[in-house]
């Protein structure tokens, strides 16, 4: 007999099932209409019998549909698993249900016992070292961060005053999705995306292959270890979905490096601004589970930040918080400038 608790336990299989659909690209294969099991198996490179088992579960969950002729089709839910959907979460789903889920299943108990991060227990190295060694997972990670960046990019492009800004530096900006959205809305801007070397190489190659010459000329990628340094030259700095993966100590180091870059660019008439875009507990509907995710992929002692934490870390880095504003996707925008010198 089923119980509510058993339903929660079985949720890991639900997650794995949806994650497999995202990884296989089933929604993309059904984008042009229904397909028989044979057609779908061929399209995604899967075993027919195994695929039918997967799709039986997914149709029961109403992620996909099945008609009277036995053909599978997309539903309103699975449309978001299409790569080209404007609100796609295909790669974010693949990451959360794949690497993150695998890590949680293998090491969460030990992490809770010892107060350490899950990733080294399961894979022997922290998240970013693992990504340096596994190019396919790193590619999915980059695309997942793109899924995460897309909604906030539109908000920033519409609501941040860019009239007096010439160069935007996105620190930990992944494949540049956030900057692309902002630069397309504001043709006078130039953007610099700072991230790990592998991420920058992939992103730059993809941008050049896109044929978008305007963005090729206005968007550049600069590899850097943001725990050690952040390049100068920006009027506006952005730090999105970065701090939540790091402890308070590492967060202050990152913010301090940005503050040094801002100070190098400051003039008596113009001081650069930093926008820190991250979940803060007061405005995060997913706060109950966010700390568990941090235990899986973050540094030890990484926890959900509050507004008070954000103000404290900014002050420790030599920054002054001007405002904190809730925004979509359970994020908050903390606007900072250089703290006054005593």
MOLIN-V222835 format. One record per residue. RES is the residue in one letter. PHI is phi in whole degrees, 0 to 359 (999 if undefined). NEAR is the number of other ideal C-beta (glycine too) atoms within 10 Angstrom. D_LAST is the distance of its C-alpha to the last C-alpha in whole Angstrom. Layout:
BEGIN
res=RES phi=PHI near=NEAR d_last=D_LAST
res=RES phi=PHI near=NEAR d_last=D_LAST
END
This chain:
BEGIN
res=X phi=999 near=3 d_last=68
res=X phi=284 near=7 d_last=65
res=X phi=228 near=8 d_last=62
res=X phi=304 near=7 d_last=59
res=X phi=295 near=8 d_last=57
res=X phi=297 near=10 d_last=59
res=X phi=299 near=10 d_last=58
res=X phi=294 near=9 d_last=55
res=X phi=298 near=10 d_last=56
res=X phi=288 near=11 d_last=58
res=X phi=301 near=10 d_last=55
res=X phi=296 near=13 d_last=54
res=X phi=287 near=10 d_last=57
res=X phi=300 near=16 d_last=56
res=X phi=300 near=18 d_last=53
res=X phi=297 near=17 d_last=54
res=X phi=293 near=19 d_last=57
res=X phi=294 near=22 d_last=55
res=X phi=298 near=20 d_last=53
res=X phi=296 near=20 d_last=56
res=X phi=297 near=26 d_last=57
res=X phi=295 near=27 d_last=54
res=X phi=295 near=17 d_last=54
res=X phi=286 near=20 d_last=57
res=X phi=78 near=18 d_last=57
res=X phi=295 near=27 d_last=59
res=X phi=296 near=24 d_last=58
res=X phi=297 near=19 d_last=58
res=X phi=293 near=20 d_last=61
res=X phi=259 near=25 d_last=62
res=X phi=298 near=14 d_last=61
res=X phi=264 near=8 d_last=64
res=X phi=135 near=8 d_last=66
res=X phi=298 near=17 d_last=68
res=X phi=216 near=18 d_last=69
res=X phi=288 near=13 d_last=71
res=X phi=304 near=17 d_last=70
res=X phi=294 near=11 d_last=72
res=X phi=295 near=15 d_last=70
res=X phi=291 near=22 d_last=67
res=X phi=299 near=20 d_last=67
res=X phi=293 near=14 d_last=68
res=X phi=294 near=15 d_last=65
res=X phi=257 near=17 d_last=63
res=X phi=69 near=10 d_last=64
res=X phi=235 near=19 d_last=65
res=X phi=288 near=10 d_last=68
res=X phi=300 near=14 d_last=70
res=X phi=298 near=9 d_last=71
res=X phi=294 near=11 d_last=67
res=X phi=295 near=22 d_last=66
res=X phi=299 near=17 d_last=68
res=X phi=299 near=12 d_last=67
res=X phi=297 near=19 d_last=64
res=X phi=291 near=21 d_last=64
res=X phi=298 near=13 d_last=66
res=X phi=293 near=18 d_last=63
res=X phi=291 near=23 d_last=61
res=X phi=286 near=15 d_last=64
res=X phi=296 near=12 d_last=64
res=X phi=279 near=15 d_last=60
res=X phi=65 near=11 d_last=61
res=X phi=284 near=22 d_last=58
res=X phi=238 near=25 d_last=61
res=X phi=240 near=17 d_last=65
res=X phi=222 near=16 d_last=68
res=X phi=271 near=9 d_last=71
res=X phi=296 near=5 d_last=75
res=X phi=271 near=7 d_last=76
res=X phi=81 near=10 d_last=73
res=X phi=265 near=16 d_last=71
res=X phi=269 near=24 d_last=67
res=X phi=212 near=14 d_last=65
res=X phi=287 near=23 d_last=61
res=X phi=247 near=18 d_last=60
res=X phi=300 near=9 d_last=57
res=X phi=290 near=15 d_last=55
res=X phi=289 near=25 d_last=56
res=X phi=304 near=14 d_last=55
res=X phi=287 near=20 d_last=51
res=X phi=269 near=26 d_last=53
res=X phi=284 near=20 d_last=54
res=X phi=298 near=14 d_last=51
res=X phi=267 near=9 d_last=52
res=X phi=290 near=17 d_last=51
res=X phi=299 near=9 d_last=48
res=X phi=241 near=10 d_last=47
res=X phi=299 near=21 d_last=48
res=X phi=234 near=18 d_last=47
res=X phi=303 near=25 d_last=49
res=X phi=283 near=23 d_last=47
res=X phi=296 near=20 d_last=45
res=X phi=297 near=21 d_last=48
res=X phi=299 near=26 d_last=49
res=X phi=290 near=25 d_last=46
res=X phi=296 near=19 d_last=45
res=X phi=274 near=21 d_last=49
res=X phi=262 near=21 d_last=50
res=X phi=303 near=24 d_last=47
res=X phi=295 near=21 d_last=45
res=X phi=295 near=16 d_last=48
res=X phi=297 near=16 d_last=50
res=X phi=296 near=24 d_last=47
res=X phi=299 near=21 d_last=46
res=X phi=296 near=15 d_last=50
res=X phi=271 near=15 d_last=50
res=X phi=217 near=21 d_last=47
res=X phi=296 near=16 d_last=45
res=X phi=301 near=12 d_last=47
res=X phi=294 near=12 d_last=46
res=X phi=296 near=21 d_last=43
res=X phi=292 near=12 d_last=43
res=X phi=295 near=8 d_last=44
res=X phi=255 near=11 d_last=42
res=X phi=72 near=9 d_last=39
res=X phi=245 near=16 d_last=39
res=X phi=277 near=23 d_last=39
res=X phi=289 near=27 d_last=42
res=X phi=309 near=25 d_last=42
res=X phi=297 near=17 d_last=43
res=X phi=295 near=17 d_last=45
res=X phi=270 near=20 d_last=47
res=X phi=248 near=18 d_last=47
res=X phi=87 near=10 d_last=45
res=X phi=216 near=13 d_last=42
res=X phi=295 near=16 d_last=39
res=X phi=308 near=22 d_last=39
res=X phi=288 near=16 d_last=38
res=X phi=292 near=13 d_last=40
res=X phi=297 near=20 d_last=43
res=X phi=296 near=20 d_last=42
res=X phi=296 near=14 d_last=42
res=X phi=264 near=11 d_last=46
res=X phi=239 near=14 d_last=47
res=X phi=295 near=11 d_last=47
res=X phi=290 near=7 d_last=49
res=X phi=295 near=16 d_last=47
res=X phi=298 near=18 d_last=44
res=X phi=297 near=16 d_last=46
res=X phi=295 near=21 d_last=46
res=X phi=300 near=26 d_last=43
res=X phi=302 near=23 d_last=41
res=X phi=290 near=21 d_last=44
res=X phi=295 near=23 d_last=43
res=X phi=295 near=24 d_last=39
res=X phi=296 near=20 d_last=41
res=X phi=302 near=21 d_last=42
res=X phi=287 near=20 d_last=39
res=X phi=280 near=24 d_last=37
res=X phi=304 near=19 d_last=40
res=X phi=296 near=15 d_last=39
res=X phi=285 near=21 d_last=36
res=X phi=301 near=21 d_last=36
res=X phi=295 near=15 d_last=38
res=X phi=298 near=16 d_last=36
res=X phi=295 near=23 d_last=33
res=X phi=300 near=18 d_last=35
res=X phi=273 near=10 d_last=36
res=X phi=244 near=10 d_last=33
res=X phi=275 near=18 d_last=30
res=X phi=285 near=8 d_last=29
res=X phi=256 near=17 d_last=30
res=X phi=302 near=6 d_last=31
res=X phi=261 near=9 d_last=28
res=X phi=258 near=19 d_last=28
res=X phi=245 near=12 d_last=30
res=X phi=231 near=16 d_last=29
res=X phi=250 near=26 d_last=28
res=X phi=248 near=28 d_last=28
res=X phi=262 near=27 d_last=29
res=X phi=273 near=26 d_last=28
res=X phi=75 near=21 d_last=31
res=X phi=276 near=30 d_last=33
res=X phi=61 near=27 d_last=36
res=X phi=268 near=24 d_last=39
res=X phi=87 near=28 d_last=37
res=X phi=302 near=22 d_last=39
res=X phi=298 near=28 d_last=36
res=X phi=294 near=28 d_last=35
res=X phi=301 near=25 d_last=39
res=X phi=297 near=20 d_last=39
res=X phi=292 near=25 d_last=36
res=X phi=293 near=22 d_last=37
res=X phi=293 near=16 d_last=40
res=X phi=279 near=15 d_last=39
res=X phi=226 near=16 d_last=37
res=X phi=298 near=8 d_last=39
res=X phi=276 near=10 d_last=36
res=X phi=274 near=20 d_last=34
res=X phi=243 near=18 d_last=34
res=X phi=230 near=24 d_last=33
res=X phi=234 near=20 d_last=32
res=X phi=258 near=28 d_last=33
res=X phi=252 near=28 d_last=31
res=X phi=198 near=25 d_last=33
res=X phi=295 near=19 d_last=35
res=X phi=306 near=13 d_last=38
res=X phi=298 near=16 d_last=41
res=X phi=297 near=26 d_last=40
res=X phi=296 near=21 d_last=39
res=X phi=298 near=13 d_last=42
res=X phi=296 near=20 d_last=44
res=X phi=294 near=22 d_last=42
res=X phi=294 near=19 d_last=42
res=X phi=296 near=11 d_last=46
res=X phi=295 near=12 d_last=46
res=X phi=296 near=19 d_last=45
res=X phi=295 near=12 d_last=47
res=X phi=289 near=8 d_last=50
res=X phi=290 near=11 d_last=49
res=X phi=79 near=8 d_last=50
res=X phi=276 near=14 d_last=47
res=X phi=295 near=9 d_last=47
res=X phi=299 near=10 d_last=44
res=X phi=290 near=17 d_last=42
res=X phi=303 near=13 d_last=43
res=X phi=282 near=9 d_last=41
res=X phi=252 near=19 d_last=38
res=X phi=240 near=25 d_last=37
res=X phi=235 near=16 d_last=36
res=X phi=240 near=23 d_last=36
res=X phi=232 near=17 d_last=34
res=X phi=293 near=15 d_last=34
res=X phi=194 near=17 d_last=31
res=X phi=266 near=12 d_last=30
res=X phi=291 near=20 d_last=27
res=X phi=283 near=11 d_last=26
res=X phi=251 near=9 d_last=26
res=X phi=198 near=13 d_last=25
res=X phi=227 near=26 d_last=24
res=X phi=294 near=17 d_last=26
res=X phi=272 near=16 d_last=23
res=X phi=113 near=15 d_last=25
res=X phi=255 near=27 d_last=25
res=X phi=271 near=19 d_last=24
res=X phi=224 near=23 d_last=24
res=X phi=249 near=27 d_last=24
res=X phi=235 near=29 d_last=26
res=X phi=230 near=25 d_last=26
res=X phi=247 near=23 d_last=29
res=X phi=50 near=19 d_last=31
res=X phi=246 near=22 d_last=30
res=X phi=301 near=26 d_last=27
res=X phi=294 near=21 d_last=30
res=X phi=269 near=19 d_last=32
res=X phi=235 near=19 d_last=29
res=X phi=293 near=17 d_last=28
res=X phi=299 near=17 d_last=24
res=X phi=298 near=11 d_last=23
res=X phi=292 near=18 d_last=25
res=X phi=300 near=27 d_last=23
res=X phi=295 near=21 d_last=20
res=X phi=298 near=18 d_last=21
res=X phi=297 near=22 d_last=22
res=X phi=297 near=26 d_last=19
res=X phi=295 near=16 d_last=17
res=X phi=294 near=20 d_last=20
res=X phi=293 near=28 d_last=20
res=X phi=300 near=23 d_last=16
res=X phi=297 near=14 d_last=17
res=X phi=296 near=22 d_last=20
res=X phi=297 near=25 d_last=18
res=X phi=295 near=14 d_last=15
res=X phi=293 near=13 d_last=18
res=X phi=267 near=16 d_last=20
res=X phi=289 near=14 d_last=17
res=X phi=231 near=7 d_last=18
res=X phi=303 near=5 d_last=16
res=X phi=261 near=5 d_last=19
res=X phi=211 near=11 d_last=19
res=X phi=244 near=13 d_last=17
res=X phi=300 near=25 d_last=19
res=X phi=246 near=20 d_last=20
res=X phi=242 near=26 d_last=21
res=X phi=251 near=18 d_last=24
res=X phi=263 near=29 d_last=24
res=X phi=245 near=22 d_last=28
res=X phi=202 near=21 d_last=29
res=X phi=293 near=20 d_last=31
res=X phi=237 near=24 d_last=29
res=X phi=305 near=18 d_last=31
res=X phi=295 near=13 d_last=31
res=X phi=235 near=15 d_last=33
res=X phi=242 near=21 d_last=35
res=X phi=291 near=9 d_last=39
res=X phi=262 near=11 d_last=39
res=X phi=300 near=15 d_last=37
res=X phi=299 near=10 d_last=40
res=X phi=254 near=10 d_last=41
res=X phi=298 near=19 d_last=37
res=X phi=292 near=15 d_last=37
res=X phi=293 near=13 d_last=40
res=X phi=298 near=19 d_last=39
res=X phi=296 near=21 d_last=36
res=X phi=296 near=23 d_last=38
res=X phi=286 near=26 d_last=41
res=X phi=240 near=22 d_last=39
res=X phi=271 near=22 d_last=35
res=X phi=290 near=19 d_last=33
res=X phi=303 near=14 d_last=34
res=X phi=71 near=15 d_last=32
res=X phi=278 near=23 d_last=31
res=X phi=222 near=15 d_last=31
res=X phi=303 near=19 d_last=31
res=X phi=275 near=25 d_last=28
res=X phi=256 near=14 d_last=27
res=X phi=301 near=15 d_last=24
res=X phi=296 near=11 d_last=22
res=X phi=299 near=16 d_last=23
res=X phi=297 near=22 d_last=21
res=X phi=295 near=17 d_last=18
res=X phi=294 near=16 d_last=18
res=X phi=293 near=24 d_last=18
res=X phi=298 near=23 d_last=16
res=X phi=297 near=15 d_last=13
res=X phi=295 near=15 d_last=14
res=X phi=270 near=20 d_last=14
res=X phi=86 near=19 d_last=11
res=X phi=243 near=23 d_last=13
res=X phi=248 near=13 d_last=13
res=X phi=281 near=19 d_last=16
res=X phi=269 near=12 d_last=18
res=X phi=196 near=8 d_last=21
res=X phi=229 near=17 d_last=24
res=X phi=233 near=13 d_last=28
res=X phi=295 near=12 d_last=31
res=X phi=213 near=15 d_last=33
res=X phi=300 near=9 d_last=37
res=X phi=64 near=16 d_last=38
res=X phi=60 near=15 d_last=36
res=X phi=254 near=22 d_last=32
res=X phi=230 near=20 d_last=29
res=X phi=254 near=21 d_last=27
res=X phi=257 near=24 d_last=23
res=X phi=268 near=15 d_last=21
res=X phi=230 near=28 d_last=18
res=X phi=225 near=17 d_last=15
res=X phi=294 near=16 d_last=12
res=X phi=290 near=14 d_last=9
res=X phi=300 near=7 d_last=6
res=X phi=280 near=6 d_last=4
res=X phi=298 near=3 d_last=0
END
